[in-house]
Amino acid sequence: MASPKNNSRSFTTPSIRAGTIRPSPTDPAYAMYLSRGASQVYLVDLTTGDKYRITNMQPGQYAFAPHFRSDGWIYFIVQTISSTPEHVVVSDAALLLGG
């Protein structure tokens, strides 16, 4: 049996340098994220390691379970804590970023 090769690669975000973003826990907007949370959907270019955030969820909103279609479209679910229904969102961000 062949042994698996380790082809892992670490990625860094080129637009956000370490230490440049320091949210203050006393900032009311940041405090909302601490208490209610949020989740985002990102795309990663596997050839360059560049990361692109394609959602802008507010405190209490969660974007999750992305599904990538072979034609480049992305489906994901958005749920808000104060709202019962979940919404399926469709994005062509991968097509737009791919040129």
N, C-alpha and C positions, 0 to 999 in steps of 0.2 A: 504494500500500500504506500502510495506516495505521501510524503509529508507536506502539509500546507505551507505556503510561503507567506511571510508577513509583508504585505504590500501596504501597510498603513501609512498615512501621511497626515501631519497636523496642519491645520488651517489657521490663519490669522486674518482678522478683519483689517484691511488696509486703511479704511476711512476713520477708524476709531483707535487711537493710540492708547496704550495702557496709561492710566493715571490722568487722562484728560477729562474724563467725565466722572464727577464726584457728586452724586445726588446728596442733598442734605435731608436727614430724617426729620428735620423741623419744617421742611417745605410741605405745605398742605397737599399739594398735588402728588408729591412723592409718598406721603403718608397714606394716601388712598391706595397706591399700589402695594404698600406693605400690608395693609389690612384686608384688601379685597383681591389683590393679585390680578394678573393678566397673562395671556400667552399669545405669542406671535407665530407667524409662519415665515420661514426664511427659504431662499433658494441659495444653493452653493454651486458655483462653477467648479466642477471637479478637476478641470485642467489647470486653472489658475489659483483656486482656493478663495476667490472673491465671494463674499457673502452679500446677499441682498434681502432686506426685510421687505416683504410684500404686503404686510398688514400693519395697521396702526390701531390696535385694540386699546381701549381705555380701561381704567380700573373696573374690575367686575366683568370684563368681556374676555372670552377665551376662543381663540382660533386653534383648531386641532384636527387631527386625523386627515392630513393631506393625502390625496390620491392623485397620482400623476398619470395622465393618459398618454398614449403613444403619439398622439397628434400635437402634444405640447401644452394642452390645457391642464389646469390644476383645479381640483375640487377639494374644498375643505369645509368643515363645520364651524359655525360661529354660534356661541351660546353666551347669553347675558344672565348673570346671577338673578337679577330681579324679573326676568322674563321666562316663562315656561317653554315656549317653542324654541327649537334649534333651527338655524337657517343653513342651507347648503349654499355655499358661495362658489362661483366659478371665476377663474382668472386666467388671462392669457399672458401673464407676466413673463413666463419662460420664453414665449415667442418674441415678446418685445425686447427682452434682454439679449436674446440670441442673435438679434440683428436680422 
